[in-house]
Amino acid sequence: MSHYPSRRPVCIRPVAIVRKASRAEIVARAPDRFGLAAVLPLPDVEGSLAELTRAGDQLGADAVALKTNYHGRYLGDPEFTPVLDELERRAAVVLLHPTSPPCWETTALGRPRPMLEFLFDTTRCVVDLAMSGILTRYPRIRWVVPHAGAVLPIVAHRVALISTVTSTPADLPALLGGLYYDLAGVPLPVALPALLELVDPGKLLYGSDFPFTPAPAVEYLAETLAGAPELADARLGLTPDSPGAQLFPRLAG
């Protein structure tokens, strides 16, 4: 988790201890600079519950990172219910991140998976969370959707309309308004304005995607966001009234 940069150029320094220390050790050494997100070994439910206990009770994890699917099984899979129950009990912050969808070798058409497949898999995952009723049944889980909501703002009303002829209608535009969104990737010029048609600026968080996004691109995208008029009312830092402070009070303190 990164603090939102100021309008000054972003300086990204390599952290030499990353390969020598665990993430928990890095956070312990610099608790005011780094947050810790637990990674669960799904689809192993028992192992995931054990890791939630270890990360939450022993390591003081700030969040839980979940992939959009695990070997083709999405988070709405009924077998994952015990994990969702525990995330709800802990009022966990869940950081979603896309991975390759099933049969990506065919759907990617030989092109890089992050180009389209990751965005579509995020969209597929969140739509499934809505259609399966998980977003409604687990109101205490704070979901953070990556990449400015992926394709969700574009398809939200279509999903809501077509869902009315299913057994589980879902008001996806309204449900999306209750989630949080990071602005990693390329949110401008189109994705961010589309997202803000459905979501209050108070649900936005800065995201860099570093090191997967190279440092020069991170600097350029951060400066672009810092000057974006669409974000005039957003609070992307860790000021007391910001969404980042609400989700990660330890870092804000």
N, C-alpha and C positions, 0 to 999 in steps of 0.2 A: 504494500500500500504506500502511495507516494503523496506527499504534500503538494498542493497545487502551487506551481511556480509563480513568482511575481512577474512583472513586465520586464524585469532585467533578463539578460540572456541566461539560459539554464546551463549550469555547470554540472556535468555528470562525471563523477570520478569512479573508476573501477574499485570494487571492494575486494582486496586481495585475500581476505579471510574466508570468502565464500566457499572455497574448495577445501578448507581446513577445519571448518566449524559447522555444526548444525545450524539450521535457521533459528532454533530456539536459543542457542548460545549467542548468535549475532544480536538477537533482540535483547537478550540479557545484558550484553555489553553496551548497547546504545538504545535504551528503551524509549528515548524521546525522538528517535529518528526512524525506527522500524516497527511495523506491526507484524503479528504472527497469524497466519491462516493455517488451520489444520487441514490436512489432505486425508480423505477417507479411502479405505481399500475396497470400495464397492466393486463388484456386486457381493462381496463378503459382508453380510449384514452383521453377524456377531463381531467380526473384527472391526467393523466401522463403529459399532457401539462402544467397544473397548477403547478405540482411539479417541472417540468423542469425550469419554471420561478422562483419559490421560491428558488430552490437549486442553480440555476445559478446566479440570480440577488441579492438575499438576503444573502445566505449562502456562496457564493463563492466556490461552489463545484468544485473539481479538475477533476472529471470524473463522468460517469453515469454507473451503473451496471445493466446489463440486463441478464435475464435468456435465455436459448436457446429456450424454448417454454413456453407458458402460456396456461395451460389447453388444450394442444395439438395444439395450434396455434403458428406457428413459426414466426420469425421476418419478413419474406417475405410476411406475410398475408397483402393483400391490405388495410384492415381496419387500419393497423398500419402506413400507409403512412404519416399522419400528424405528427406523432411522429418522423419518420425518417427525414421529412422535417425540423423539428425544430432542430434535432441533427446536420443535415448538416449545417443549418444556423449558429449554434454556433460552428461549427468545433469541436464537442465534442469528447473526448476520451471515448470510450465505452468498458467497461470491461465485456466480455462475461463470463458466468459461467453456466455449465450444470445443468440440473435438470432431474428428471425422465421423460423418454419419455412416450407417451401414451401406455397403455396396458403393462406397465413395469411388472406387476404381472406375465404375461405370458413370456415375453422375458427374464426376469432375471432368470428364472428357479429356483427360491427359493434362489438365491445367493445374496450377498450384491450388491446393485445397483451401488455404486462407482467402483466396480471391472471392469465392462464392459459398463453398460448402460450409465453412464455419458460421457464416451469417445465417444461412438457412437452417443450420442445426440449432442455433440459439433460438431462432423463431419457432422451430418445431417443438423444442423443449418447453418454452413458455406457453405456447398454445396448448400443449398437452397438460401443463400444470393448471391452466384455466379450465379446460374442458373436463378434466378429471375431478374438478372441485377442490384441488389441493390449495389453491390460493385463497379460497374461502374457508376451508376447514382448518387451516393453520395460520390464523391472522397474526400470530406473534413472530413468525419467521420474517426477518427483513431480507428480501431478495435484492441482490444487486445484479442487474442485467448488463452485459458488456456491450461495447461498441455502439453506444447511443441507441440501443434497442434493436440493432440489426435491421431486419425487414418488418418488424412488428408494427410500426406506425402505419406502414403502407397497407398491410393486410388486416388490420384490426377490425374495421367495420365490415369487411367481407366475411371474416370469421364469425363475427357476432350475428350477421344476417343469416348465414347458412346454418349456424348452430341452432337456430330456432326450429329447424325441422328434425333435429336429433333429440335423443332422450335427455341430453344434458346441455341445454342452452346456456351460453356464457356471454355476458356483456363484457367482451374483451377490452373495449376502449376504457370503460370504467375501472376494470381490474388493473390495467396497465398504469393508471394514475396512482395506484397505491404502491408501486415498486420504485426502486432506485436504479439509476443508470450511470455507468461511467462513460466518459467521453474519449476513450481510447480509439485508435484507428483514424478514420477520416470522417469526422462528423460534419464538416463543412465542405461544400456549400448547401447540401440538400438534407442530409440525415438529421441534423440538429433541428432545423426549422420544422421538419415533419414531426419529430418527437415532441416538440413544444406545442404542437396542436393538441396533444393528449395529456401532457405531463407538466406539472408546475415546475418552474426553475428550482424550487426548493428540494427537488428529488434528484438533482444532478450532482455528480462527483467527478473530479478530475481523474483521468487515467492516462498513463503514458505507454503501456505495453513494452517498456524497455526491459530487457535487452533485445526482445524479438523485433521491435522496431528500432532501427539503428539510431544512435545518439543524434546525428544531424537532423534526422526526420522528427525526432522527439522535440528538439529545440524549435524547429519550424512550426510544428503543429501546436505546441504550447503557446508560442507567440501569437499565432493566428487566433487561438481561443481567447487569449488575454485581450485582444482587440475587437472581439466579435460583439456587435451591438445586441445580438440575441441573448447574450449572457450578462447584460447590464444589471439584471435583477438577481442573478445567481450568486451564491456564496460558495465558491469552490475551495476555499481555504479551510482552516480549522478554527475559525472564530467561534465564540460560544454559541451563536445562533445558526451555525451552518449545519447542513445535513451530515457532513463528515464528523463533526463534533457529537451529533446525536448518535451516530453509529459506532464511533470509536472514541468514547469519552476519555479513555486512558491517554491516547495520543493528543487529544485536545488539551488535556491538563498539563 
